[in-house]
Amino acid sequence: MKRFEYRLETVLDYKTQVLDNLKTEHAAIMQNVNKKQEQIRSLNQELTGYESEFDEVKVAGATIENYRLFDMCIGRMEQIIDEEKERLQVLRRQEDAKKQEVIEAKVDTSRYEKLKDRKFREYQRAVAKADEIFVEEFVSGTALRTRRQHRG
């Protein structure tokens, strides 16, 4: 009997390649999300430093210009943090969308894999049946030849 051949192997290969590419893209987006979260944490630490420094300056006494300078720096840092949080939300939406694409591709790919497995099991059953028939025919033929030899 000929060897197992899955007619949709090229489709399965293509679907697997698409899935792998989507997983790579998803990983890249996740890396960007993590970087953005770390950047926001760093900005928050910097803001905390400005606020602590401002508190020290207030206790020590400072000019109005210093107060305004700290107020502008703190306000600008808060604004930057808010902007980065918005960018983080955009990245998270991209990540969610890509994650959904990965899930859909995985479902699609697994359909072809399951079909391949089912076809392979059918092939194995057919091979086993063919082997069984061959053995039966061989045994029957051998028994028939043995009887003919004994008779004649």
N, CA, C and O atoms as a GROMACS GRO file, in nm:
protein
  608
    1MET      N    1   0.085  -0.118   0.000
    1MET     CA    2   0.000   0.000   0.000
    1MET      C    3   0.090   0.124   0.000
    1MET      O    4   0.197   0.124   0.060
    2LYS      N    5   0.045   0.229  -0.067
    2LYS     CA    6   0.127   0.351  -0.074
    2LYS      C    7   0.132   0.420   0.062
    2LYS      O    8   0.047   0.398   0.148
    3ARG      N    9   0.233   0.505   0.078
    3ARG     CA   10   0.251   0.572   0.206
    3ARG      C   11   0.142   0.678   0.225
    3ARG      O   12   0.077   0.722   0.130
    4PHE      N   13   0.125   0.719   0.353
    4PHE     CA   14   0.022   0.816   0.387
    4PHE      C   15   0.053   0.951   0.324
    4PHE      O   16   0.166   1.000   0.329
    5GLU      N   17  -0.050   1.009   0.263
    5GLU     CA   18  -0.036   1.139   0.201
    5GLU      C   19  -0.158   1.223   0.237
    5GLU      O   20  -0.272   1.183   0.212
    6TYR      N   21  -0.134   1.338   0.298
    6TYR     CA   22  -0.242   1.429   0.336
    6TYR      C   23  -0.254   1.535   0.228
    6TYR      O   24  -0.163   1.616   0.208
    7ARG      N   25  -0.366   1.535   0.158
    7ARG     CA   26  -0.384   1.625   0.044
    7ARG      C   27  -0.379   1.773   0.084
    7ARG      O   28  -0.343   1.858   0.003
    8LEU      N   29  -0.416   1.803   0.208
    8LEU     CA   30  -0.420   1.942   0.253
    8LEU      C   31  -0.294   1.982   0.331
    8LEU      O   32  -0.297   2.079   0.407
    9GLU      N   33  -0.186   1.908   0.312
    9GLU     CA   34  -0.062   1.936   0.385
    9GLU      C   35  -0.012   2.078   0.358
    9GLU      O   36   0.035   2.145   0.450
   10THR      N   37  -0.020   2.124   0.234
   10THR     CA   38   0.027   2.260   0.203
   10THR      C   39  -0.060   2.365   0.272
   10THR      O   40  -0.010   2.468   0.317
   11VAL      N   41  -0.190   2.337   0.280
   11VAL     CA   42  -0.280   2.430   0.350
   11VAL      C   43  -0.244   2.432   0.499
   11VAL      O   44  -0.237   2.538   0.560
   12LEU      N   45  -0.223   2.314   0.556
   12LEU     CA   46  -0.185   2.306   0.697
   12LEU      C   47  -0.053   2.378   0.721
   12LEU      O   48  -0.039   2.451   0.820
   13ASP      N   49   0.042   2.359   0.634
   13ASP     CA   50   0.171   2.428   0.648
   13ASP      C   51   0.152   2.580   0.643
   13ASP      O   52   0.212   2.653   0.722
   14TYR      N   53   0.070   2.626   0.551
   14TYR     CA   54   0.043   2.769   0.538
   14TYR      C   55  -0.025   2.822   0.665
   14TYR      O   56   0.014   2.926   0.718
   15LYS      N   57  -0.126   2.750   0.712
   15LYS     CA   58  -0.198   2.792   0.833
   15LYS      C   59  -0.104   2.795   0.954
   15LYS      O   60  -0.113   2.884   1.038
   16THR      N   61  -0.014   2.699   0.962
   16THR     CA   62   0.083   2.694   1.072
   16THR      C   63   0.179   2.812   1.063
   16THR      O   64   0.214   2.873   1.164
   17GLN      N   65   0.221   2.844   0.941
   17GLN     CA   66   0.311   2.959   0.921
   17GLN      C   67   0.241   3.089   0.961
   17GLN      O   68   0.301   3.175   1.026
   18VAL      N   69   0.115   3.104   0.922
   18VAL     CA   70   0.038   3.224   0.960
   18VAL      C   71   0.027   3.232   1.111
   18VAL      O   72   0.046   3.339   1.170
   19LEU      N   73  -0.003   3.119   1.174
   19LEU     CA   74  -0.015   3.117   1.321
   19LEU      C   75   0.118   3.157   1.386
   19LEU      O   76   0.119   3.237   1.479
   20ASP      N   77   0.227   3.101   1.338
   20ASP     CA   78   0.358   3.135   1.394
   20ASP      C   79   0.389   3.284   1.378
   20ASP      O   80   0.441   3.347   1.470
   21ASN      N   81   0.356   3.340   1.262
   21ASN     CA   82   0.379   3.483   1.239
   21ASN      C   83   0.295   3.568   1.334
   21ASN      O   84   0.343   3.667   1.389
   22LEU      N   85   0.169   3.529   1.352
   22LEU     CA   86   0.082   3.603   1.443
   22LEU      C   87   0.132   3.595   1.587
   22LEU      O   88   0.127   3.693   1.661
   23LYS      N   89   0.182   3.478   1.626
   23LYS     CA   90   0.237   3.464   1.761
   23LYS      C   91   0.359   3.555   1.779
   23LYS      O   92   0.377   3.616   1.884
   24THR      N   93   0.442   3.564   1.676
   24THR     CA   94   0.559   3.652   1.682
   24THR      C   95   0.516   3.798   1.694
   24THR      O   96   0.572   3.873   1.773
   25GLU      N   97   0.417   3.838   1.615
   25GLU     CA   98   0.366   3.975   1.621
   25GLU      C   99   0.307   4.004   1.759
   25GLU      O  100   0.328   4.111   1.815
   26HIS      N  101   0.233   3.906   1.813
   26HIS     CA  102   0.173   3.923   1.945
   26HIS      C  103   0.282   3.940   2.051
   26HIS      O  104   0.270   4.024   2.140
   27ALA      N  105   0.387   3.860   2.041
   27ALA     CA  106   0.497   3.870   2.137
   27ALA      C  107   0.564   4.008   2.129
   27ALA      O  108   0.601   4.065   2.232
   28ALA      N  109   0.578   4.062   2.008
   28ALA     CA  110   0.639   4.194   1.991
   28ALA      C  111   0.551   4.301   2.055
   28ALA      O  112   0.602   4.392   2.120
   29ILE      N  113   0.421   4.290   2.036
   29ILE     CA  114   0.329   4.388   2.096
   29ILE      C  115   0.334   4.376   2.249
   29ILE      O  116   0.333   4.477   2.320
   30MET      N  117   0.338   4.253   2.299
   30MET     CA  118   0.347   4.233   2.445
   30MET      C  119   0.476   4.295   2.500
   30MET      O  120   0.476   4.353   2.609
   31GLN      N  121   0.583   4.282   2.424
   31GLN     CA  122   0.710   4.342   2.466
   31GLN      C  123   0.695   4.495   2.472
   31GLN      O  124   0.746   4.558   2.565
   32ASN      N  125   0.626   4.553   2.374
   32ASN     CA  126   0.602   4.698   2.375
   32ASN      C  127   0.516   4.739   2.494
   32ASN      O  128   0.540   4.843   2.554
   33VAL      N  129   0.416   4.658   2.526
   33VAL     CA  130   0.330   4.686   2.642
   33VAL      C  131   0.415   4.686   2.770
   33VAL      O  132   0.404   4.776   2.852
   34ASN      N  133   0.498   4.584   2.783
   34ASN     CA  134   0.583   4.575   2.903
   34ASN      C  135   0.680   4.691   2.912
   34ASN      O  136   0.703   4.746   3.021
   35LYS      N  137   0.738   4.730   2.799
   35LYS     CA  138   0.829   4.846   2.798
   35LYS      C  139   0.755   4.973   2.839
   35LYS      O  140   0.806   5.053   2.917
   36LYS      N  141   0.635   4.989   2.786
   36LYS     CA  142   0.557   5.109   2.818
   36LYS      C  143   0.519   5.110   2.966
   36LYS      O  144   0.522   5.216   3.029
   37GLN      N  145   0.485   4.995   3.022
   37GLN     CA  146   0.454   4.989   3.165
   37GLN      C  147   0.576   5.026   3.249
   37GLN      O  148   0.565   5.098   3.348
   38GLU      N  149   0.692   4.976   3.208
   38GLU     CA  150   0.816   5.009   3.279
   38GLU      C  151   0.846   5.158   3.266
   38GLU      O  152   0.891   5.220   3.362
   39GLN      N  153   0.823   5.214   3.149
   39GLN     CA  154   0.846   5.357   3.128
   39GLN      C  155   0.754   5.439   3.219
   39GLN      O  156   0.798   5.538   3.278
   40ILE      N  157   0.629   5.398   3.232
   40ILE     CA  158   0.535   5.470   3.318
   40ILE      C  159   0.578   5.459   3.465
   40ILE      O  160   0.570   5.556   3.539
   41ARG      N  161   0.624   5.340   3.505
   41ARG     CA  162   0.673   5.324   3.642
   41ARG      C  163   0.792   5.419   3.668
   41ARG      O  164   0.801   5.483   3.773
   42SER      N  165   0.880   5.424   3.571
   42SER     CA  166   0.997   5.512   3.584
   42SER      C  167   0.955   5.658   3.593
   42SER      O  168   1.008   5.734   3.674
   43LEU      N  169   0.860   5.698   3.510
   43LEU     CA  170   0.811   5.836   3.513
   43LEU      C  171   0.744   5.867   3.647
   43LEU      O  172   0.759   5.977   3.700
   44ASN      N  173   0.670   5.771   3.701
   44ASN     CA  174   0.607   5.790   3.831
   44ASN      C  175   0.711   5.807   3.941
   44ASN      O  176   0.694   5.888   4.032
   45GLN      N  177   0.820   5.730   3.932
   45GLN     CA  178   0.929   5.745   4.030
   45GLN      C  179   0.993   5.883   4.019
   45GLN      O  180   1.024   5.948   4.119
   46GLU      N  181   1.011   5.927   3.895
   46GLU     CA  182   1.068   6.060   3.872
   46GLU      C  183   0.976   6.168   3.928
   46GLU      O  184   1.022   6.264   3.990
   47LEU      N  185   0.846   6.152   3.908
   47LEU     CA  186   0.748   6.246   3.961
   47LEU      C  187   0.753   6.248   4.114
   47LEU      O  188   0.750   6.354   4.176
   48THR      N  189   0.762   6.130   4.172
   48THR     CA  190   0.771   6.121   4.318
   48THR      C  191   0.896   6.195   4.367
   48THR      O  192   0.893   6.262   4.470
   49GLY      N  193   1.006   6.182   4.292
   49GLY     CA  194   1.129   6.254   4.328
   49GLY      C  195   1.109   6.405   4.324
   49GLY      O  196   1.153   6.477   4.413
   50TYR      N  197   1.041   6.453   4.218
   50TYR     CA  198   1.013   6.598   4.209
   50TYR      C  199   0.926   6.644   4.325
   50TYR      O  200   0.949   6.749   4.385
   51GLU      N  201   0.825   6.563   4.357
   51GLU     CA  202   0.734   6.601   4.466
   51GLU      C  203   0.808   6.604   4.600
   51GLU      O  204   0.786   6.693   4.681
   52SER      N  205   0.896   6.506   4.622
   52SER     CA  206   0.974   6.504   4.747
   52SER      C  207   1.067   6.625   4.755
   52SER      O  208   1.078   6.690   4.858
   53GLU      N  209   1.132   6.653   4.644
   53GLU     CA  210   1.222   6.767   4.639
   53GLU      C  211   1.144   6.897   4.663
   53GLU      O  212   1.192   6.988   4.732
   54PHE      N  213   1.025   6.906   4.605
   54PHE     CA  214   0.941   7.025   4.623
   54PHE      C  215   0.902   7.039   4.769
   54PHE      O  216   0.902   7.150   4.822
   55ASP      N  217   0.868   6.928   4.834
   55ASP     CA  218   0.833   6.933   4.976
   55ASP      C  219   0.950   6.984   5.058
   55ASP      O  220   0.932   7.062   5.151
   56GLU      N  221   1.072   6.939   5.025
   56GLU     CA  222   1.192   6.985   5.096
   56GLU      C  223   1.213   7.134   5.076
   56GLU      O  224   1.248   7.207   5.169
   57VAL      N  225   1.193   7.180   4.952
   57VAL     CA  226   1.211   7.322   4.921
   57VAL      C  227   1.106   7.406   4.995
   57VAL      O  228   1.136   7.515   5.043
   58LYS      N  229   0.984   7.355   5.003
   58LYS     CA  230   0.879   7.429   5.074
   58LYS      C  231   0.915   7.444   5.222
   58LYS      O  232   0.896   7.551   5.279
   59VAL      N  233   0.966   7.337   5.282
   59VAL     CA  234   1.002   7.342   5.424
   59VAL      C  235   1.118   7.440   5.446
   59VAL      O  236   1.119   7.517   5.542
   60ALA      N  237   1.215   7.436   5.356
   60ALA     CA  238   1.332   7.523   5.369
   60ALA      C  239   1.301   7.668   5.334
   60ALA      O  240   1.374   7.759   5.373
   61GLY      N  241   1.195   7.686   5.261
   61GLY     CA  242   1.159   7.820   5.216
   61GLY      C  243   1.222   7.847   5.081
   61GLY      O  244   1.342   7.827   5.062
   62ALA      N  245   1.143   7.893   4.989
   62ALA     CA  246   1.194   7.915   4.854
   62ALA      C  247   1.122   8.035   4.793
   62ALA      O  248   1.021   8.083   4.843
   63THR      N  249   1.180   8.079   4.684
   63THR     CA  250   1.120   8.193   4.613
   63THR      C  251   1.000   8.146   4.533
   63THR      O  252   0.980   8.026   4.509
   64ILE      N  253   0.922   8.241   4.494
   64ILE     CA  254   0.804   8.212   4.414
   64ILE      C  255   0.844   8.149   4.282
   64ILE      O  256   0.776   8.061   4.229
   65GLU      N  257   0.958   8.194   4.228
   65GLU     CA  258   1.005   8.137   4.102
   65GLU      C  259   1.031   7.987   4.117
   65GLU      O  260   0.998   7.909   4.028
   66ASN      N  261   1.092   7.946   4.231
   66ASN     CA  262   1.116   7.803   4.256
   66ASN      C  263   0.984   7.726   4.270
   66ASN      O  264   0.970   7.615   4.219
   67TYR      N  265   0.889   7.787   4.340
   67TYR     CA  266   0.758   7.724   4.353
   67TYR      C  267   0.695   7.701   4.215
   67TYR      O  268   0.646   7.592   4.184
   68ARG      N  269   0.699   7.806   4.135
   68ARG     CA  270   0.640   7.796   4.001
   68ARG      C  271   0.716   7.695   3.916
   68ARG      O  272   0.655   7.620   3.839
   69LEU      N  273   0.847   7.692   3.928
   69LEU     CA  274   0.928   7.598   3.852
   69LEU      C  275   0.891   7.454   3.889
   69LEU      O  276   0.870   7.370   3.802
   70PHE      N  277   0.885   7.426   4.019
   70PHE     CA  278   0.847   7.291   4.062
   70PHE      C  279   0.704   7.258   4.018
   70PHE      O  280   0.676   7.147   3.973
   71ASP      N  281   0.616   7.354   4.031
   71ASP     CA  282   0.476   7.333   3.991
   71ASP      C  283   0.468   7.301   3.842
   71ASP      O  284   0.392   7.213   3.802
   72MET      N  285   0.546   7.373   3.761
   72MET     CA  286   0.545   7.345   3.616
   72MET      C  287   0.606   7.208   3.587
   72MET      O  288   0.555   7.134   3.503
   73CYS      N  289   0.714   7.175   3.655
   73CYS     CA  290   0.778   7.043   3.632
   73CYS      C  291   0.684   6.930   3.672
   73CYS      O  292   0.669   6.832   3.598
   74ILE      N  293   0.622   6.944   3.788
   74ILE     CA  294   0.531   6.839   3.834
   74ILE      C  295   0.411   6.829   3.741
   74ILE      O  296   0.367   6.719   3.707
   75GLY      N  297   0.357   6.944   3.701
   75GLY     CA  298   0.243   6.944   3.608
   75GLY      C  299   0.279   6.879   3.475
   75GLY      O  300   0.201   6.801   3.419
   76ARG      N  301   0.396   6.911   3.426
   76ARG     CA  302   0.441   6.853   3.297
   76ARG      C  303   0.462   6.703   3.310
   76ARG      O  304   0.426   6.627   3.221
   77MET      N  305   0.521   6.659   3.421
   77MET     CA  306   0.541   6.514   3.442
   77MET      C  307   0.407   6.442   3.448
   77MET      O  308   0.392   6.334   3.390
   78GLU      N  309   0.310   6.500   3.516
   78GLU     CA  310   0.177   6.438   3.523
   78GLU      C  311   0.116   6.429   3.384
   78GLU      O  312   0.053   6.329   3.349
   79GLN      N  313   0.135   6.534   3.305
   79GLN     CA  314   0.084   6.536   3.168
   79GLN      C  315   0.152   6.426   3.084
   79GLN      O  316   0.085   6.354   3.011
   80ILE      N  317   0.284   6.414   3.096
   80ILE     CA  318   0.358   6.311   3.022
   80ILE      C  319   0.311   6.172   3.063
   80ILE      O  320   0.291   6.086   2.979
   81ILE      N  321   0.292   6.152   3.193
   81ILE     CA  322   0.246   6.022   3.242
   81ILE      C  323   0.108   5.990   3.186
   81ILE      O  324   0.083   5.877   3.143
   82ASP      N  325   0.019   6.089   3.184
   82ASP     CA  326  -0.115   6.067   3.128
   82ASP      C  327  -0.107   6.030   2.979
   82ASP      O  328  -0.178   5.942   2.933
   83GLU      N  329  -0.020   6.099   2.906
   83GLU     CA  330  -0.003   6.068   2.764
   83GLU      C  331   0.050   5.926   2.744
   83GLU      O  332   0.005   5.854   2.655
   84GLU      N  333   0.146   5.888   2.827
   84GLU     CA  334   0.202   5.753   2.816
   84GLU      C  335   0.099   5.647   2.855
   84GLU      O  336   0.098   5.538   2.798
   85LYS      N  337   0.014   5.678   2.950
   85LYS     CA  338  -0.094   5.586   2.987
   85LYS      C  339  -0.192   5.568   2.871
   85LYS      O  340  -0.242   5.458   2.848
   86GLU      N  341  -0.219   5.676   2.798
   86GLU     CA  342  -0.305   5.665   2.681
   86GLU      C  343  -0.239   5.578   2.574
   86GLU      O  344  -0.305   5.495   2.510
   87ARG      N  345  -0.108   5.596   2.554
   87ARG     CA  346  -0.036   5.513   2.458
   87ARG      C  347  -0.038   5.366   2.502
   87ARG      O  348  -0.048   5.275   2.419
   88LEU      N  349  -0.028   5.345   2.633
   88LEU     CA  350  -0.035   5.209   2.686
   88LEU      C  351  -0.171   5.147   2.655
   88LEU      O  352  -0.180   5.029   2.619
   89GLN      N  353  -0.277   5.225   2.669
   89GLN     CA  354  -0.411   5.173   2.637
   89GLN      C  355  -0.422   5.135   2.490
   89GLN      O  356  -0.484   5.034   2.456
   90VAL      N  357  -0.362   5.216   2.403
   90VAL     CA  358  -0.362   5.185   2.259
   90VAL      C  359  -0.288   5.053   2.236
   90VAL      O  360  -0.335   4.967   2.161
   91LEU      N  361  -0.173   5.039   2.300
   91LEU     CA  362  -0.096   4.914   2.286
   91LEU      C  363  -0.174   4.794   2.339
   91LEU      O  364  -0.170   4.686   2.280
   92ARG      N  365  -0.244   4.812   2.448
   92ARG     CA  366  -0.324   4.702   2.504
   92ARG      C  367  -0.438   4.663   2.409
   92ARG      O  368  -0.470   4.545   2.395
   93ARG      N  369  -0.499   4.763   2.346
   93ARG     CA  370  -0.604   4.731   2.248
   93ARG      C  371  -0.544   4.655   2.130
   93ARG      O  372  -0.604   4.559   2.081
   94GLN      N  373  -0.425   4.698   2.085
   94GLN     CA  374  -0.356   4.625   1.976
   94GLN      C  375  -0.326   4.482   2.020
   94GLN      O  376  -0.342   4.388   1.942
   95GLU      N  377  -0.281   4.467   2.144
   95GLU     CA  378  -0.248   4.335   2.196
   95GLU      C  379  -0.372   4.247   2.201
   95GLU      O  380  -0.367   4.129   2.165
   96ASP      N  381  -0.483   4.304   2.246
   96ASP     CA  382  -0.608   4.227   2.252
   96ASP      C  383  -0.652   4.183   2.112
   96ASP      O  384  -0.695   4.069   2.093
   97ALA      N  385  -0.641   4.274   2.016
   97ALA     CA  386  -0.680   4.241   1.879
   97ALA      C  387  -0.590   4.132   1.822
   97ALA      O  388  -0.638   4.039   1.758
   98LYS      N  389  -0.460   4.144   1.846
   98LYS     CA  390  -0.365   4.044   1.794
   98LYS      C  391  -0.387   3.910   1.864
   98LYS      O  392  -0.376   3.805   1.802
   99LYS      N  393  -0.417   3.915   1.992
   99LYS     CA  394  -0.444   3.793   2.068
   99LYS      C  395  -0.566   3.722   2.009
   99LYS      O  396  -0.566   3.600   1.996
  100GLN      N  397  -0.667   3.798   1.973
  100GLN     CA  398  -0.786   3.739   1.911
  100GLN      C  399  -0.751   3.677   1.776
  100GLN      O  400  -0.802   3.570   1.742
  101GLU      N  401  -0.666   3.743   1.700
  101GLU     CA  402  -0.621   3.687   1.572
  101GLU      C  403  -0.547   3.555   1.593
  101GLU      O  404  -0.566   3.459   1.519
  102VAL      N  405  -0.462   3.551   1.695
  102VAL     CA  406  -0.388   3.429   1.727
  102VAL      C  407  -0.484   3.316   1.762
  102VAL      O  408  -0.467   3.203   1.717
  103ILE      N  409  -0.584   3.348   1.843
  103ILE     CA  410  -0.683   3.246   1.884
  103ILE      C  411  -0.756   3.192   1.761
  103ILE      O  412  -0.773   3.071   1.746
  104GLU      N  413  -0.801   3.283   1.674
  104GLU     CA  414  -0.872   3.241   1.554
  104GLU      C  415  -0.782   3.155   1.464
  104GLU      O  416  -0.827   3.055   1.408
  105ALA      N  417  -0.657   3.195   1.449
  105ALA     CA  418  -0.564   3.118   1.366
  105ALA      C  419  -0.537   2.982   1.428
  105ALA      O  420  -0.525   2.883   1.356
  106LYS      N  421  -0.528   2.976   1.560
  106LYS     CA  422  -0.504   2.848   1.629
  106LYS      C  423  -0.622   2.754   1.607
  106LYS      O  424  -0.604   2.635   1.581
  107VAL      N  425  -0.743   2.808   1.618
  107VAL     CA  426  -0.863   2.726   1.594
  107VAL      C  427  -0.862   2.674   1.451
  107VAL      O  428  -0.889   2.557   1.426
  108ASP      N  429  -0.832   2.762   1.357
  108ASP     CA  430  -0.829   2.726   1.216
  108ASP      C  431  -0.724   2.618   1.189
  108ASP      O  432  -0.751   2.519   1.121
  109THR      N  433  -0.606   2.638   1.244
  109THR     CA  434  -0.498   2.541   1.225
  109THR      C  435  -0.532   2.408   1.289
  109THR      O  436  -0.506   2.302   1.232
  110SER      N  437  -0.590   2.412   1.407
  110SER     CA  438  -0.621   2.287   1.476
  110SER      C  439  -0.727   2.206   1.400
  110SER      O  440  -0.729   2.083   1.409
  111ARG      N  441  -0.814   2.273   1.326
  111ARG     CA  442  -0.911   2.200   1.242
  111ARG      C  443  -0.838   2.112   1.140
  111ARG      O  444  -0.870   1.995   1.121
  112TYR      N  445  -0.739   2.173   1.075
  112TYR     CA  446  -0.664   2.097   0.975
  112TYR      C  447  -0.578   1.987   1.038
  112TYR      O  448  -0.561   1.880   0.980
  113GLU      N  449  -0.526   2.014   1.158
  113GLU     CA  450  -0.448   1.912   1.228
  113GLU      C  451  -0.536   1.795   1.268
  113GLU      O  452  -0.497   1.679   1.254
  114LYS      N  453  -0.656   1.825   1.317
  114LYS     CA  454  -0.749   1.717   1.356
  114LYS      C  455  -0.792   1.637   1.235
  114LYS      O  456  -0.803   1.514   1.241
  115LEU      N  457  -0.817   1.706   1.125
  115LEU     CA  458  -0.854   1.637   1.002
  115LEU      C  459  -0.740   1.547   0.956
  115LEU      O  460  -0.764   1.434   0.913
  116LYS      N  461  -0.619   1.596   0.964
  116LYS     CA  462  -0.501   1.515   0.926
  116LYS      C  463  -0.492   1.392   1.015
  116LYS      O  464  -0.467   1.281   0.966
  117ASP      N  465  -0.510   1.411   1.146
  117ASP     CA  466  -0.504   1.298   1.239
  117ASP      C  467  -0.612   1.195   1.206
  117ASP      O  468  -0.587   1.074   1.208
  118ARG      N  469  -0.732   1.243   1.176
  118ARG     CA  470  -0.842   1.152   1.142
  118ARG      C  471  -0.810   1.075   1.014
  118ARG      O  472  -0.832   0.954   1.007
  119LYS      N  473  -0.759   1.146   0.914
  119LYS     CA  474  -0.724   1.079   0.788
  119LYS      C  475  -0.611   0.978   0.811
  119LYS      O  476  -0.611   0.870   0.751
  120PHE      N  477  -0.516   1.012   0.897
  120PHE     CA  478  -0.406   0.919   0.925
  120PHE      C  479  -0.457   0.794   0.996
  120PHE      O  480  -0.413   0.683   0.965
  121ARG      N  481  -0.549   0.810   1.090
  121ARG     CA  482  -0.608   0.692   1.157
  121ARG      C  483  -0.683   0.606   1.057
  121ARG      O  484  -0.675   0.483   1.062
  122GLU      N  485  -0.757   0.670   0.965
  122GLU     CA  486  -0.827   0.594   0.860
  122GLU      C  487  -0.726   0.518   0.775
  122GLU      O  488  -0.747   0.402   0.740
  123TYR      N  489  -0.617   0.584   0.740
  123TYR     CA  490  -0.511   0.521   0.661
  123TYR      C  491  -0.454   0.400   0.736
  123TYR      O  492  -0.436   0.293   0.678
  124GLN      N  493  -0.427   0.418   0.866
  124GLN     CA  494  -0.373   0.307   0.945
  124GLN      C  495  -0.471   0.190   0.950
  124GLN      O  496  -0.429   0.074   0.942
  125ARG      N  497  -0.600   0.219   0.963
  125ARG     CA  498  -0.700   0.111   0.963
  125ARG      C  499  -0.701   0.040   0.828
  125ARG      O  500  -0.711  -0.083   0.822
  126ALA      N  501  -0.691   0.116   0.720
  126ALA     CA  502  -0.690   0.056   0.586
  126ALA      C  503  -0.566  -0.030   0.567
  126ALA      O  504  -0.574  -0.138   0.509
  127VAL      N  505  -0.451   0.016   0.616
  127VAL     CA  506  -0.327  -0.063   0.607
  127VAL      C  507  -0.342  -0.191   0.687
  127VAL      O  508  -0.305  -0.298   0.640
  128ALA      N  509  -0.395  -0.180   0.808
  128ALA     CA  510  -0.414  -0.299   0.892
  128ALA      C  511  -0.508  -0.398   0.824
  128ALA      O  512  -0.485  -0.519   0.827
  129LYS      N  513  -0.615  -0.347   0.764
  129LYS     CA  514  -0.712  -0.433   0.695
  129LYS      C  515  -0.644  -0.501   0.575
  129LYS      O  516  -0.663  -0.620   0.552
  130ALA      N  517  -0.566  -0.424   0.499
  130ALA     CA  518  -0.496  -0.479   0.383
  130ALA      C  519  -0.396  -0.586   0.427
  130ALA      O  520  -0.383  -0.690   0.363
  131ASP      N  521  -0.325  -0.560   0.536
  131ASP     CA  522  -0.231  -0.659   0.589
  131ASP      C  523  -0.305  -0.785   0.633
  131ASP      O  524  -0.258  -0.897   0.608
  132GLU      N  525  -0.417  -0.767   0.696
  132GLU     CA  526  -0.497  -0.882   0.742
  132GLU      C  527  -0.544  -0.965   0.624
  132GLU      O  528  -0.536  -1.088   0.627
  133ILE      N  529  -0.592  -0.898   0.520
  133ILE     CA  530  -0.637  -0.969   0.400
  133ILE      C  531  -0.520  -1.042   0.335
  133ILE      O  532  -0.535  -1.156   0.291
  134PHE      N  533  -0.404  -0.977   0.328
  134PHE     CA  534  -0.287  -1.040   0.269
  134PHE      C  535  -0.249  -1.165   0.347
  134PHE      O  536  -0.221  -1.270   0.288
  135VAL      N  537  -0.248  -1.155   0.479
  135VAL     CA  538  -0.212  -1.271   0.562
  135VAL      C  539  -0.312  -1.383   0.541
  135VAL      O  540  -0.274  -1.499   0.527
  136GLU      N  541  -0.442  -1.349   0.539
  136GLU     CA  542  -0.545  -1.453   0.517
  136GLU      C  543  -0.526  -1.520   0.382
  136GLU      O  544  -0.534  -1.642   0.371
  137GLU      N  545  -0.501  -1.439   0.279
  137GLU     CA  546  -0.480  -1.497   0.146
  137GLU      C  547  -0.354  -1.582   0.142
  137GLU      O  548  -0.351  -1.687   0.079
  138PHE      N  549  -0.250  -1.537   0.209
  138PHE     CA  550  -0.126  -1.613   0.212
  138PHE      C  551  -0.146  -1.746   0.284
  138PHE      O  552  -0.103  -1.851   0.236
  139VAL      N  553  -0.213  -1.739   0.400
  139VAL     CA  554  -0.238  -1.862   0.476
  139VAL      C  555  -0.328  -1.956   0.396
  139VAL      O  556  -0.303  -2.076   0.391
  140SER      N  557  -0.432  -1.902   0.333
  140SER     CA  558  -0.522  -1.985   0.252
  140SER      C  559  -0.447  -2.047   0.136
  140SER      O  560  -0.465  -2.165   0.106
  141GLY      N  561  -0.364  -1.968   0.069
  141GLY     CA  562  -0.287  -2.018  -0.044
  141GLY      C  563  -0.188  -2.125  -0.002
  141GLY      O  564  -0.171  -2.226  -0.071
  142THR      N  565  -0.124  -2.104   0.112
  142THR     CA  566  -0.029  -2.202   0.162
  142THR      C  567  -0.100  -2.331   0.199
  142THR      O  568  -0.052  -2.440   0.169
  143ALA      N  569  -0.214  -2.318   0.264
  143ALA     CA  570  -0.290  -2.437   0.303
  143ALA      C  571  -0.338  -2.512   0.180
  143ALA      O  572  -0.334  -2.635   0.178
  144LEU      N  573  -0.381  -2.442   0.078
  144LEU     CA  574  -0.427  -2.503  -0.046
  144LEU      C  575  -0.314  -2.576  -0.116
  144LEU      O  576  -0.333  -2.688  -0.163
  145ARG      N  577  -0.197  -2.516  -0.124
  145ARG     CA  578  -0.080  -2.580  -0.187
  145ARG      C  579  -0.038  -2.705  -0.108
  145ARG      O  580  -0.002  -2.807  -0.166
  146THR      N  581  -0.044  -2.692   0.026
  146THR     CA  582  -0.006  -2.806   0.109
  146THR      C  583  -0.102  -2.924   0.084
  146THR      O  584  -0.057  -3.038   0.076
  147ARG      N  585  -0.230  -2.899   0.073
  147ARG     CA  586  -0.327  -3.006   0.046
  147ARG      C  587  -0.305  -3.069  -0.090
  147ARG      O  588  -0.316  -3.190  -0.106
  148ARG      N  589  -0.273  -2.985  -0.189
  148ARG     CA  590  -0.250  -3.037  -0.323
  148ARG      C  591  -0.123  -3.126  -0.326
  148ARG      O  592  -0.118  -3.229  -0.394
  149GLN      N  593  -0.023  -3.080  -0.250
  149GLN     CA  594   0.101  -3.160  -0.246
  149GLN      C  595   0.076  -3.295  -0.179
  149GLN      O  596   0.134  -3.396  -0.220
  150HIS      N  597  -0.007  -3.298  -0.079
  150HIS     CA  598  -0.035  -3.423  -0.008
  150HIS      C  599  -0.122  -3.517  -0.092
  150HIS      O  600  -0.110  -3.639  -0.079
  151ARG      N  601  -0.204  -3.465  -0.174
  151ARG     CA  602  -0.291  -3.547  -0.259
  151ARG      C  603  -0.214  -3.605  -0.377
  151ARG      O  604  -0.235  -3.718  -0.419
  152GLY      N  605  -0.129  -3.527  -0.425
  152GLY     CA  606  -0.070  -3.571  -0.548
  152GLY      C  607   0.069  -3.606  -0.541
  152GLY      O  608   0.128  -3.645  -0.642
   0.00000   0.00000   0.00000
